[in-house]
């Protein structure tokens, strides 16, 4: 799973080469993952668009994040489409006590959903609270003409879950999915440095220990286990949320080596 070294992002990589359980692998330059793309340089854009062939940007950030950050360098590139599929609940823009109350309620739901690991509960919330955005993001990967790049702010939680679902749908085994998820920990210091340097994310990162933000293999392991226990597995969850057999076949064909 090669890193893509660019100046304007810290957590970008190509999922190509990830092995599938039947001895195949994910095709290179089909599915990329990244943290925020806001700081990409001109050389970075050239590398992604003309070198790798990126044609689709799948942004999982909330509307408030997108609005506050403003347009990114890839937004102005012809031939690159942008789709927005926020996987977190969309709260009205509020300040002070109301905002804190809404956040507290969300954290309580996450903790109650899976008390052993609140982050796992948070991830399960994507499936329960925003299923239409999750399935739409997977369809965007499947329909991309060139490479699709999925991103959020840090490229490890929202992006980590969406990529885990895409890889699982393509036949990648659980251990390889977990390994990819945990790989972001290798660059967590650089990821946090970027976030704390941003006015959008500094308040949620500046006073918390690095360990709090570091992806743990156990978290993704529990998420995948709960996907089986609660919903009967990914295919069953997808079917229950309008993702058809044709959608699944298209996604698998897009990502898997022929």
TORKOL-4160 file (C-alpha; in steps of 0.2 Angstrom, whole numbers, padded with zeros to 4 digits, m for minus):
258
<pt num="1" X="0000" Y="0000" Z="0000"/>
<pt num="2" X="0011" Y="0014" Z="m0006"/>
<pt num="3" X="0011" Y="0031" Z="0001"/>
<pt num="4" X="0009" Y="0045" Z="m0011"/>
<pt num="5" X="0021" Y="0059" Z="m0005"/>
<pt num="6" X="0014" Y="0076" Z="m0009"/>
<pt num="7" X="0018" Y="0093" Z="0000"/>
<pt num="8" X="0000" Y="0097" Z="0004"/>
<pt num="9" X="m0006" Y="0082" Z="0012"/>
<pt num="10" X="0001" Y="0070" Z="0026"/>
<pt num="11" X="m0009" Y="0054" Z="0024"/>
<pt num="12" X="m0012" Y="0050" Z="0006"/>
<pt num="13" X="m0009" Y="0033" Z="m0001"/>
<pt num="14" X="m0015" Y="0021" Z="m0015"/>
<pt num="15" X="m0025" Y="0006" Z="m0011"/>
<pt num="16" X="m0018" Y="m0003" Z="m0026"/>
<pt num="17" X="m0009" Y="m0020" Z="m0022"/>
<pt num="18" X="m0020" Y="m0024" Z="m0007"/>
<pt num="19" X="m0023" Y="m0043" Z="m0008"/>
<pt num="20" X="m0040" Y="m0050" Z="m0010"/>
<pt num="21" X="m0044" Y="m0067" Z="m0001"/>
<pt num="22" X="m0045" Y="m0076" Z="m0018"/>
<pt num="23" X="m0027" Y="m0072" Z="m0022"/>
<pt num="24" X="m0031" Y="m0056" Z="m0032"/>
<pt num="25" X="m0028" Y="m0038" Z="m0028"/>
<pt num="26" X="m0034" Y="m0021" Z="m0029"/>
<pt num="27" X="m0030" Y="m0012" Z="m0045"/>
<pt num="28" X="m0018" Y="0003" Z="m0043"/>
<pt num="29" X="m0023" Y="0020" Z="m0047"/>
<pt num="30" X="m0042" Y="0016" Z="m0044"/>
<pt num="31" X="m0044" Y="0020" Z="m0026"/>
<pt num="32" X="m0034" Y="0033" Z="m0016"/>
<pt num="33" X="m0037" Y="0039" Z="0002"/>
<pt num="34" X="m0031" Y="0055" Z="0010"/>
<pt num="35" X="m0032" Y="0069" Z="0023"/>
<pt num="36" X="m0038" Y="0086" Z="0019"/>
<pt num="37" X="m0033" Y="0092" Z="0001"/>
<pt num="38" X="m0034" Y="0110" Z="0005"/>
<pt num="39" X="m0015" Y="0113" Z="0005"/>
<pt num="40" X="m0011" Y="0104" Z="m0011"/>
<pt num="41" X="0002" Y="0113" Z="m0022"/>
<pt num="42" X="0002" Y="0115" Z="m0040"/>
<pt num="43" X="0015" Y="0101" Z="m0042"/>
<pt num="44" X="0004" Y="0090" Z="m0031"/>
<pt num="45" X="m0011" Y="0093" Z="m0042"/>
<pt num="46" X="m0001" Y="0089" Z="m0057"/>
<pt num="47" X="0005" Y="0073" Z="m0049"/>
<pt num="48" X="m0013" Y="0068" Z="m0044"/>
<pt num="49" X="m0022" Y="0073" Z="m0060"/>
<pt num="50" X="m0009" Y="0070" Z="m0074"/>
<pt num="51" X="0002" Y="0057" Z="m0066"/>
<pt num="52" X="m0010" Y="0046" Z="m0057"/>
<pt num="53" X="m0026" Y="0050" Z="m0066"/>
<pt num="54" X="m0038" Y="0057" Z="m0052"/>
<pt num="55" X="m0055" Y="0061" Z="m0059"/>
<pt num="56" X="m0066" Y="0060" Z="m0044"/>
<pt num="57" X="m0064" Y="0068" Z="m0027"/>
<pt num="58" X="m0076" Y="0061" Z="m0013"/>
<pt num="59" X="m0077" Y="0072" Z="0001"/>
<pt num="60" X="m0084" Y="0065" Z="0018"/>
<pt num="61" X="m0083" Y="0081" Z="0028"/>
<pt num="62" X="m0098" Y="0090" Z="0035"/>
<pt num="63" X="m0105" Y="0105" Z="0026"/>
<pt num="64" X="m0098" Y="0117" Z="0040"/>
<pt num="65" X="m0080" Y="0111" Z="0037"/>
<pt num="66" X="m0082" Y="0113" Z="0018"/>
<pt num="67" X="m0089" Y="0130" Z="0020"/>
<pt num="68" X="m0076" Y="0136" Z="0033"/>
<pt num="69" X="m0061" Y="0129" Z="0023"/>
<pt num="70" X="m0067" Y="0136" Z="0006"/>
<pt num="71" X="m0062" Y="0130" Z="m0011"/>
<pt num="72" X="m0047" Y="0118" Z="m0013"/>
<pt num="73" X="m0034" Y="0117" Z="m0027"/>
<pt num="74" X="m0043" Y="0103" Z="m0036"/>
<pt num="75" X="m0059" Y="0112" Z="m0036"/>
<pt num="76" X="m0053" Y="0122" Z="m0051"/>
<pt num="77" X="m0047" Y="0108" Z="m0061"/>
<pt num="78" X="m0057" Y="0104" Z="m0076"/>
<pt num="79" X="m0061" Y="0085" Z="m0078"/>
<pt num="80" X="m0061" Y="0082" Z="m0060"/>
<pt num="81" X="m0078" Y="0080" Z="m0052"/>
<pt num="82" X="m0082" Y="0083" Z="m0034"/>
<pt num="83" X="m0095" Y="0074" Z="m0023"/>
<pt num="84" X="m0099" Y="0078" Z="m0005"/>
<pt num="85" X="m0106" Y="0064" Z="0006"/>
<pt num="86" X="m0105" Y="0069" Z="0024"/>
<pt num="87" X="m0106" Y="0054" Z="0035"/>
<pt num="88" X="m0109" Y="0063" Z="0051"/>
<pt num="89" X="m0126" Y="0070" Z="0057"/>
<pt num="90" X="m0128" Y="0088" Z="0050"/>
<pt num="91" X="m0133" Y="0099" Z="0064"/>
<pt num="92" X="m0139" Y="0117" Z="0062"/>
<pt num="93" X="m0125" Y="0130" Z="0064"/>
<pt num="94" X="m0126" Y="0135" Z="0082"/>
<pt num="95" X="m0115" Y="0142" Z="0095"/>
<pt num="96" X="m0112" Y="0140" Z="0114"/>
<pt num="97" X="m0122" Y="0129" Z="0125"/>
<pt num="98" X="m0133" Y="0122" Z="0111"/>
<pt num="99" X="m0118" Y="0116" Z="0101"/>
<pt num="100" X="m0111" Y="0108" Z="0116"/>
<pt num="101" X="m0127" Y="0100" Z="0120"/>
<pt num="102" X="m0129" Y="0093" Z="0103"/>
<pt num="103" X="m0111" Y="0086" Z="0103"/>
<pt num="104" X="m0114" Y="0079" Z="0121"/>
<pt num="105" X="m0129" Y="0069" Z="0114"/>
<pt num="106" X="m0119" Y="0063" Z="0099"/>
<pt num="107" X="m0105" Y="0056" Z="0111"/>
<pt num="108" X="m0118" Y="0048" Z="0122"/>
<pt num="109" X="m0126" Y="0039" Z="0107"/>
<pt num="110" X="m0109" Y="0033" Z="0101"/>
<pt num="111" X="m0104" Y="0027" Z="0119"/>
<pt num="112" X="m0120" Y="0018" Z="0121"/>
<pt num="113" X="m0119" Y="0010" Z="0104"/>
<pt num="114" X="m0103" Y="0001" Z="0108"/>
<pt num="115" X="m0097" Y="0004" Z="0126"/>
<pt num="116" X="m0081" Y="m0006" Z="0125"/>
<pt num="117" X="m0074" Y="0007" Z="0112"/>
<pt num="118" X="m0083" Y="0024" Z="0109"/>
<pt num="119" X="m0073" Y="0026" Z="0092"/>
<pt num="120" X="m0081" Y="0009" Z="0086"/>
<pt num="121" X="m0098" Y="0016" Z="0092"/>
<pt num="122" X="m0094" Y="0032" Z="0082"/>
<pt num="123" X="m0090" Y="0022" Z="0066"/>
<pt num="124" X="m0106" Y="0012" Z="0068"/>
<pt num="125" X="m0115" Y="0028" Z="0069"/>
<pt num="126" X="m0110" Y="0032" Z="0051"/>
<pt num="127" X="m0120" Y="0016" Z="0046"/>
<pt num="128" X="m0135" Y="0020" Z="0057"/>
<pt num="129" X="m0136" Y="0039" Z="0055"/>
<pt num="130" X="m0130" Y="0042" Z="0037"/>
<pt num="131" X="m0133" Y="0026" Z="0027"/>
<pt num="132" X="m0138" Y="0035" Z="0012"/>
<pt num="133" X="m0121" Y="0045" Z="0011"/>
<pt num="134" X="m0111" Y="0029" Z="0014"/>
<pt num="135" X="m0119" Y="0020" Z="0000"/>
<pt num="136" X="m0118" Y="0036" Z="m0011"/>
<pt num="137" X="m0100" Y="0037" Z="m0008"/>
<pt num="138" X="m0097" Y="0019" Z="m0013"/>
<pt num="139" X="m0107" Y="0022" Z="m0029"/>
<pt num="140" X="m0095" Y="0036" Z="m0033"/>
<pt num="141" X="m0080" Y="0025" Z="m0031"/>
<pt num="142" X="m0088" Y="0012" Z="m0043"/>
<pt num="143" X="m0093" Y="0025" Z="m0056"/>
<pt num="144" X="m0077" Y="0035" Z="m0057"/>
<pt num="145" X="m0069" Y="0036" Z="m0074"/>
<pt num="146" X="m0052" Y="0037" Z="m0067"/>
<pt num="147" X="m0044" Y="0036" Z="m0049"/>
<pt num="148" X="m0056" Y="0041" Z="m0035"/>
<pt num="149" X="m0048" Y="0049" Z="m0020"/>
<pt num="150" X="m0058" Y="0048" Z="m0004"/>
<pt num="151" X="m0054" Y="0061" Z="0010"/>
<pt num="152" X="m0060" Y="0069" Z="0026"/>
<pt num="153" X="m0050" Y="0080" Z="0038"/>
<pt num="154" X="m0037" Y="0068" Z="0045"/>
<pt num="155" X="m0040" Y="0054" Z="0032"/>
<pt num="156" X="m0041" Y="0041" Z="0046"/>
<pt num="157" X="m0059" Y="0039" Z="0053"/>
<pt num="158" X="m0072" Y="0044" Z="0041"/>
<pt num="159" X="m0061" Y="0040" Z="0026"/>
<pt num="160" X="m0054" Y="0024" Z="0036"/>
<pt num="161" X="m0072" Y="0017" Z="0037"/>
<pt num="162" X="m0077" Y="0021" Z="0020"/>
<pt num="163" X="m0061" Y="0013" Z="0013"/>
<pt num="164" X="m0063" Y="m0002" Z="0024"/>
<pt num="165" X="m0081" Y="m0005" Z="0017"/>
<pt num="166" X="m0075" Y="m0003" Z="m0001"/>
<pt num="167" X="m0061" Y="m0015" Z="0002"/>
<pt num="168" X="m0072" Y="m0028" Z="0010"/>
<pt num="169" X="m0085" Y="m0026" Z="m0004"/>
<pt num="170" X="m0070" Y="m0030" Z="m0016"/>
<pt num="171" X="m0066" Y="m0046" Z="m0007"/>
<pt num="172" X="m0051" Y="m0040" Z="0004"/>
<pt num="173" X="m0049" Y="m0050" Z="0020"/>
<pt num="174" X="m0052" Y="m0043" Z="0037"/>
<pt num="175" X="m0033" Y="m0043" Z="0042"/>
<pt num="176" X="m0028" Y="m0033" Z="0027"/>
<pt num="177" X="m0042" Y="m0021" Z="0030"/>
<pt num="178" X="m0037" Y="m0018" Z="0048"/>
<pt num="179" X="m0019" Y="m0016" Z="0042"/>
<pt num="180" X="m0023" Y="m0002" Z="0030"/>
<pt num="181" X="m0034" Y="0007" Z="0043"/>
<pt num="182" X="m0020" Y="0006" Z="0056"/>
<pt num="183" X="m0007" Y="0012" Z="0043"/>
<pt num="184" X="m0012" Y="0030" Z="0046"/>
<pt num="185" X="m0004" Y="0029" Z="0064"/>
<pt num="186" X="0013" Y="0030" Z="0055"/>
<pt num="187" X="0010" Y="0048" Z="0050"/>
<pt num="188" X="m0001" Y="0053" Z="0065"/>
<pt num="189" X="0011" Y="0067" Z="0070"/>
<pt num="190" X="0011" Y="0075" Z="0053"/>
<pt num="191" X="m0008" Y="0073" Z="0052"/>
<pt num="192" X="m0010" Y="0082" Z="0069"/>
<pt num="193" X="0002" Y="0095" Z="0064"/>
<pt num="194" X="m0008" Y="0100" Z="0049"/>
<pt num="195" X="m0024" Y="0100" Z="0059"/>
<pt num="196" X="m0018" Y="0111" Z="0073"/>
<pt num="197" X="m0012" Y="0123" Z="0060"/>
<pt num="198" X="m0029" Y="0125" Z="0053"/>
<pt num="199" X="m0042" Y="0137" Z="0060"/>
<pt num="200" X="m0055" Y="0124" Z="0056"/>
<pt num="201" X="m0048" Y="0110" Z="0066"/>
<pt num="202" X="m0036" Y="0117" Z="0079"/>
<pt num="203" X="m0049" Y="0118" Z="0093"/>
<pt num="204" X="m0053" Y="0099" Z="0092"/>
<pt num="205" X="m0034" Y="0094" Z="0091"/>
<pt num="206" X="m0023" Y="0106" Z="0101"/>
<pt num="207" X="m0026" Y="0100" Z="0119"/>
<pt num="208" X="m0028" Y="0081" Z="0116"/>
<pt num="209" X="m0014" Y="0068" Z="0117"/>
<pt num="210" X="m0008" Y="0060" Z="0101"/>
<pt num="211" X="m0014" Y="0043" Z="0107"/>
<pt num="212" X="m0032" Y="0049" Z="0107"/>
<pt num="213" X="m0031" Y="0052" Z="0089"/>
<pt num="214" X="m0020" Y="0037" Z="0084"/>
<pt num="215" X="m0030" Y="0023" Z="0075"/>
<pt num="216" X="m0030" Y="0007" Z="0084"/>
<pt num="217" X="m0031" Y="m0010" Z="0075"/>
<pt num="218" X="m0043" Y="m0016" Z="0089"/>
<pt num="219" X="m0056" Y="m0002" Z="0084"/>
<pt num="220" X="m0057" Y="m0008" Z="0066"/>
<pt num="221" X="m0058" Y="m0026" Z="0071"/>
<pt num="222" X="m0072" Y="m0022" Z="0083"/>
<pt num="223" X="m0081" Y="m0012" Z="0069"/>
<pt num="224" X="m0080" Y="m0026" Z="0056"/>
<pt num="225" X="m0086" Y="m0039" Z="0069"/>
<pt num="226" X="m0101" Y="m0028" Z="0074"/>
<pt num="227" X="m0105" Y="m0026" Z="0055"/>
<pt num="228" X="m0107" Y="m0045" Z="0055"/>
<pt num="229" X="m0116" Y="m0047" Z="0072"/>
<pt num="230" X="m0128" Y="m0033" Z="0070"/>
<pt num="231" X="m0132" Y="m0033" Z="0051"/>
<pt num="232" X="m0127" Y="m0050" Z="0045"/>
<pt num="233" X="m0111" Y="m0043" Z="0036"/>
<pt num="234" X="m0108" Y="m0029" Z="0023"/>
<pt num="235" X="m0117" Y="m0036" Z="0009"/>
<pt num="236" X="m0133" Y="m0038" Z="0019"/>
<pt num="237" X="m0131" Y="m0020" Z="0026"/>
<pt num="238" X="m0129" Y="m0013" Z="0009"/>
<pt num="239" X="m0144" Y="m0023" Z="0002"/>
<pt num="240" X="m0155" Y="m0016" Z="0016"/>
<pt num="241" X="m0150" Y="0001" Z="0012"/>
<pt num="242" X="m0153" Y="0001" Z="m0007"/>
<pt num="243" X="m0136" Y="m0004" Z="m0013"/>
<pt num="244" X="m0141" Y="m0017" Z="m0026"/>
<pt num="245" X="m0132" Y="m0032" Z="m0033"/>
<pt num="246" X="m0128" Y="m0022" Z="m0049"/>
<pt num="247" X="m0120" Y="m0008" Z="m0038"/>
<pt num="248" X="m0110" Y="m0021" Z="m0029"/>
<pt num="249" X="m0104" Y="m0030" Z="m0045"/>
<pt num="250" X="m0099" Y="m0013" Z="m0052"/>
<pt num="251" X="m0089" Y="m0008" Z="m0037"/>
<pt num="252" X="m0080" Y="m0025" Z="m0037"/>
<pt num="253" X="m0076" Y="m0024" Z="m0055"/>
<pt num="254" X="m0070" Y="m0007" Z="m0053"/>
<pt num="255" X="m0058" Y="m0011" Z="m0039"/>
<pt num="256" X="m0052" Y="m0029" Z="m0042"/>
<pt num="257" X="m0039" Y="m0035" Z="m0054"/>
<pt num="258" X="m0047" Y="m0043" Z="m0069"/>
